[in-house]
Amino acid sequence: MMAADLIFHGGPVFGAEGADALTVRCGRIATVGSSAEMLRLKGPETVLVPLHGRAVLPGFFDAHTHFIRVGLEQTFYVELGTTSSLREALERLRSAAASRPEGWVVGRGWDESRWPEKRYLERGDLDRAVPRQPCYAMRVDGHMLAANTLALARCTCPDGEFVDRDLGHLREEAAWELARAARPDPDTLIEAVAAASRHAASLGVTAVADMAGPDDLTAYQTALRRGGLRTRVFLYLPADDLPALSALGMRRGFGSSLLTIQGVKAFADGSIGARTAALGEPYRGETGHGQLLTERTALAQRWRQVIEGGLQLAVHAIGDRAIVEVLAAARLAGVSPLDRHRIEHLELPAAAQLDEVASQGLVASMQPNFLQWSGPGRMYEDRLGRERDARIDPHAWAIERRIPLALGSDGMPMGPLYGIGLALDPPHPPQRLTLTDAVRAYTEGAAYAAFAERELGTIAPGKRADLVVLSGDPARQPWRELYVDLTFLAGERVYLRDDAP
């Protein structure tokens, strides 16, 4: 047998019981077994990776993120997610405006549920903080923003359920339209791809399903050509791009090993944080039920077009009323379990709805880091009440029904260690996963959801050598104490933690 390019040895191999070593050759896993056996494949050029008891896992696959947005958070946006008050958020925007006195000031990630003020940002706040430049600040969920007066002048949507000019609040498509008006220049987007890849590698993420924005494909192609893209990206493009994809004959899987067109994304509703998720019963203490963005007939028509185009549909549905519409649309469209179409988020399903998700073969693409808002005194309980909060994000119920489960982050924040940690110790039993189920859903399950399970998601001979080495063995120490020490893409090291052994 030929010598290995890499040999990992001396630590547990996830999913390979009894194995403590593996070899890599030509970017793929060659063999898995004992250290004694694998070290016999050492040659003069072989690189040894001693594990010293640390676990090696398949590279994490973030099943739902917004990759370029993650990169822009590293390079362009004013970061508001870590602010502890409305006042601090405004101070960051004020400081950013002073440092870049021309053009847009764009903030991202604020979460009023974490602030003592417990209220949304408003136009008046932003006018005082940034009076001379157009400025908007997007809420953490991406479904609502607050804009100052100069930014609102660029909004062409009529006042109504999605536009409140008095408060400066834009929701759903109105928010996204204004965001497009402030879109960074092409070079900034290309650098954002590279920044997102570096950040992903530091988190052990080697592949993502990206719910992409308009024109993102151009930035990805340039970044790939320039060598900045170092993450496997499976693209779900805006549903409005479907006619162009069909006209060009771009079916699922078109692309390269690093950049693949997978399908399109549609929206059935909005978010709980913006109060636009479509609910059967009103929000707690209110009369509003949220907004249904696409009803079953229109969604079924779009679904049939996706199927005819040989693509995959990823449909956003958070509230129970939206899930009803998605399941009805799937029946009308004649969805087959072989198609592996996806429901994104699936946050508030009833038990009977989950049974139907299972029978239709739909993939549950869920985000365990949303559990940061669940539990006593937190946003979900505040918006929905205790009963609905106690059954939101029911990962365990999906596993019990053998629904294909793919875990991701939605970029809030990106980080499998964080999300898995929340799923291992959640506030409510329906949310809890075992370590094995959680890791599989963030690796093998996410690969299955993107039709990539033959290449990715497990450590087995023939698979691509996308691997992550943790700082310890999760079977022996608490998950929350672990770090990512090393990340490899196709057998090439793309991340090394500074103080890793």
N, C-alpha and C positions, 0 to 999 in steps of 0.2 A: 504494500500500500504506500502511496506517495506521502511525503512529509506534509504536515499541516502548516498553514500560514500562521495560525493562532491556536494556542491551547489555553483554555480556562480550566483551572484545576484547584481542588481543595475546598470546595464549597457546594452547598445544595443547589441542584438544578431544578427550577420550578417545573412541575408537570412530568418529571422523569424520576419516579420513585427509586431511591437507592443510588442514583447517579450523583457524582460529585465532580464531573469534568465533561468538557465537550471540546471538539476541534472545529476549526473553520478553515475552509479552503476556497479560494476564488469567490469570496463574498458570501458563501453559503455555509450552513452548518453541515459538517461532513459526518461526524460520529458523536455519540453521546454514551457515556459509560463511567467506569471508575478511573480515578487519577492514574493508577498503575497502568491501565490499558492505554489511556490517551497519551501519556508521556512517552510511550514507545514510538509515537508518531512524530517525535521531535526531530527536526533536521537542522542543518547549520543556519538556515534563515528563519526558523520558527521563532515567533514572539510568544513568550510565556506570560500569562496573566494569572498570577497567584491570587486566589480568592481569600485565603486565610479565614475560612468559615463564613464568608459573606455569600449571600444568595445571588444567583444569576437568574434573571427573568427574561421573557420575551420583551422586546421594546414595547413600551406602552403605546396604545393606539387611541387617541382622543377622538371619540366617535361623533362629536358635535362641537365645533368651535368656529371662530371667525378669525382666521389665521393672520390676515393682513391687519385687522384691527388690533390683535395682540401685539404685532410688531409696531404699529403706530403708538400704542401705549408705552412702548419702550423709547420711542424716538420723537414723537410729534405732539400727542395730546397732553394737556395739563391733567395730571393724575389727581383724581378726586376721590378715589375709592378708599383711601386710608385716612380721609379727613374725619375728625371726631366731632365736628360741629358745622353748621351752616356758615358761621362766621369764618372758620378756617378755610372752607371751600372758596368763599369769596376772596379771601386774602390771597390764595394761590392764583386765582384768576387775575386779580389786580396786579400781582407781581409779574405774571406772565405777560400781561399787556404792556407793562413798563419795559420789559426786556425785549419785546418785539413790537414796536410801536406802529407797525403797518400790517395790514391784512387781518385775517380772521384770528380770533382767540377761541380755541375749542377745548372744552373740558370734557372729561369722560369718567363715569363710574360712581357718581354720587349716589348715596343711599340714605334717604331721610329717616329710615327706620333706625339707623344707628346714631342719629343726632339727638341731642336733648330737645331741640326745637320741634322735632317730629312733624315737619312740614316740608313740602316741596320748595325748591328754588323757584323764584318768580322773576318776572320781567323787571320790576322795580329794584330788586336786589342786584341784578346784573347791570342795569343802567347806572347804578351808583358805583359799582366796582369797575366796570369797563364802559365808560361813557362815550369814547371817541372811536371805537372799532366795533365791527360786527362780532358778536360773541354768542355762542350757545354752549350749553352744558348738558350732555346726554346722561340720562339716568343709567344705573348699572345694568339694567335689563335690556337697554337698547330700544325700548318701545315708547319712550317719552323723553322729551327734552324741554328745557327752559331756555328762552332766547331773549336777548335785549332788544330794544326798539330798532336799532340799526340792522340787526339780523332779521327781525320780523318783516322789515321792508322787502326782504328777498323771498318771503313766503307767498306763493300764488294760490294756495288752497283757500277755499272759502271758510268763513267761520262756521262752527257747528260742533259736532261731537268730537272731532279730532283737532280743532283749532280754537283756542281761547286767547285772543290777543290781549285782553286786559291782564291776564296773569302771565302771558308769554309762554303758554304751554302748547306744545304740539305733540300729537300722539300718532303712532303707526305710520302710515304712508306720508302724512304731512311732515312728521319728524324726519323720515328718511329722505324726503325731497330736499329739505333744507340742508341736511347733512351732505347730500350730493353737491349742493351749491358751494360748500366749503371744502370740497374734496382736495386733498393735497396734490401737488404736481407729480408727474410720473416718476421722477428720480426719488422723491420721498417715498412713494409706494414701493419701488424696487428695493430700497434700503430697508423698508419695513418687512419685506419678505425675508431678507437675510437676518434681520434682528429677531424675527419670530422664530426662525430656525435655530438660532443660537440659544434663545430662551427655552425653546422646546427641548433641545438636547440637555440643558441643565436640569430639566425635570424628568428626564428619562423617556420623553415622548419622541418616537421615531416615525410615527405616521399619524395623520389627522384626516378626518372627514370635514372639509371646510364648507360652511354655508356661505358661499362667496357673494360678493356684491357686484354691481354692474361694472364691467370693464376690468375686473380683477385679473381675468385671464391674461391680459396683455402684460401686466406687471409680473405675473408668475413666469410667463415665457421668457421675458428678458432676464429675470433673476436666475432662471435655470440656465440660460445661455451663458451668463456671467459667472456661474458657479456659486451664487449666493443661496440658492435653495438646497438645503441639506436635510430635508424632511420629506417623507412620502406624503403627497397631498392628493386626496380624492375629492374632486370638485363637485359640489352640488350648486349649480348656477341658478340665478333668479328665474322664476317660471316664465317671465316675459321673454327670456332668451330661447324658449322652446321652438318657436318657428324657425329661427336661424339655425339651431342645432339640427332640426329635422331636414331643412333645406340642404345642409351640408352633409347629411348622412352620418352625423357623429353619434354613434351608438355607445352604450355603456362600455367602458374599458378603453376608449380611444385615448392614446397618449403614450407616455413612457413610464419607466419604473418609478420615476419621481413625481410625475404630474399626469393625472388621469382624470378625464371627464367621466363622471359617474351618473349624473342625473340632474334633476332640478328640485328646487324647494318651493313649496306653496304654504300659505298661511290660512289656518282656520280661525284663529283668534289672536289675542295679544298676550299681555302678561298680568300677573297678579299685582306686582308692584305698581304698574300704571293703571290698575283697575280696568283693564281692557280684556282680560281673559274671560271667555264666555261661560257663565255659570248658570246652572239650573235654578238655584236659589240666589237671592241678592247677596251682595257683599254685606258683611256684618255691620249692622247699624245704618244701612243705606237702602235705597230703593233700586239702585243700578245693578244690572246683571252682566255688565261688560259688553263687548262687541263681538259679534260673529262677522269675521272678515270675508269668509267664503262659505256659501251655503251648499248643500249636498249636490244639487243638480249641476251647478257650475264646476264644483270640484270633481264630480264624476266625469264631466266632459273633458276637463284638463287631464284627469287620470288616464282616460282612454287614449288621449293623444300621446301621453308619455309612454304607454305600453306599445302603441303602434310605432313609436320612434325608437324602441329598443333601449329605453332609458329606465332609470329608477326614480321613484318619487319619494321625497322626504317631506312630510306634511306636518307643520307645527300645530300642535293641539295641546293646550294646557288645561282648560276648564272642562267640566263634565259635559256641558252643552256642546262644546266644540268637538269633543270625542264622539258624541252621538252622531254629529254630521259627518265626521270622517268615516266612521264605520258604515253609515248608510251609503256614502259615496263609493266606498270600496265595493259594496254589494252591487250597486248600480253599474259600476265600471267592469264588473266581472274579474276582480283581482284574483290572481292565482298565488298560492303559497310559494310557488317556484320563483316568483318575481322578487321576493324579499323587499317589498316596499316598506317604508319606515314611518312610524309615528314619532315625531320629535317631542320630547319632554314627557308627554303622557302623565301629567302630574296628578290629576284628580279623577281617576277612573273609578267607576263602580265595579263591584265584583263581576256582574254580568257582562259589563263591557270588556273586562279583561278576558273572560271566557271567549268572547267573540274575536278579540285580537288574536288569541291562540288559534282558534279555528280557521281564521283567514291567513294564518302564516305571516302576519305582520311582525316586523322587528320593533321592539321597544327600545328606542334610543333615549336614555335617561341620564340625568346629571345629578349625582349624589352630593355635589357641593351645594346644591340648592337647599340641602338640609340645614345650612347655616341660618336659614330664616324660619325653621320649624322649631316648635317647642314653646313652653310657657313664656309669655311676655314678648315673643318675637313676632315678626311681621305677618307670617301666615296665620297665626292665631288671631292677631289683631284684625286682619282683613277677612278671615273666613270663619272664625270661631273655633272652639276646641274640637268639636266633633270632626269637622272637615280637616283641620290640621292633623289630627291623629291618624288620618289615612292618606295624607298627601305623599307623593313620591314613593309608592309601595313596591320597592324593588323585590322584597321577599315574595309578594303575591305573584309577581311576574315569574320568578323562578319556580314557584310551586306549580304554575300552570305550564311550565316548559316553554314559555314564550322566549324566543331569542332575545337576549338582553345585551345591549351594547352601551357602555358607559362613556360619558364624555364630560366636558367642563362648561361648554358655552362661553369659555373665556372668563368665567366669573368666580374665581380666577382659574386660569389654566393650572393644572397640577394634580396628577393622579394620586400622589401620596396624600394630599389634602382630601380629595374626594373620597378615596377608599377609607381613610380614617373616619370620616363622618358616617359612612355606610356601616362600618364595623361597630360604631357606638352611637346610634341615632337616638332621638328622643322618644320614638314610638316603634313598637315591634314590627309593623308591616314594612318599615324602611330598612330593617337590619339584614345584612348579608354576612355569610361566612367569609373568611379570608380567601379561601379557594374560589368561591363564586365571584367575589368582587374582583380579584385579579384576572380571572378568566374573562369576565365581562369587559374589562379594560384592555384586554389583549385579543384573545381568540374570538370573543363575542363581537368586538368592534370590527375585526377583520372579516368575520362572516357577514356582517351587515353591509360591507363594501365589496362582497364577492372576492375577497382577497385571502381566504383561509388556506388556500393551497400554497401561498407564498409567505404568509405572515401569521403571527398570533400564537404560535407554539414553538417550543425548542425541539426540533426533530430533524433528522437528516434530510437534506434537500431544501429546507426552508432558508430564506434569506437570513443572514447573520445580523439581524437587528436585535441588539441585546442591551440590557441594563443590569449593572451590578449595584446592589444596595450596600449600605454601610454595615449591614449585619444580616442576621437570619430572622425573618419575621416569625418563624416557628419558635424562636427562643427569646425574643425581646419585643416589647410593645411596638406596634406599627408606628405610632406617633413619634418614636425616638429615632426612626430610620431616615437616612438621607440617600440621595442618588450619588454614588461615587464615580461611576463610569457609564458612558453611553457609547454604543457602537452602531454604525449604520453600514450594512453590507460588509462587516468585518473591519471597518475603519473607525478608529476612535474619534468621536466628535465632541466629547466632553470628558473632562477630568476635574473632579472637585479639588480645590486647592490643597486641602490638608488630608486628602485620601491616601491610604497606604499604597 
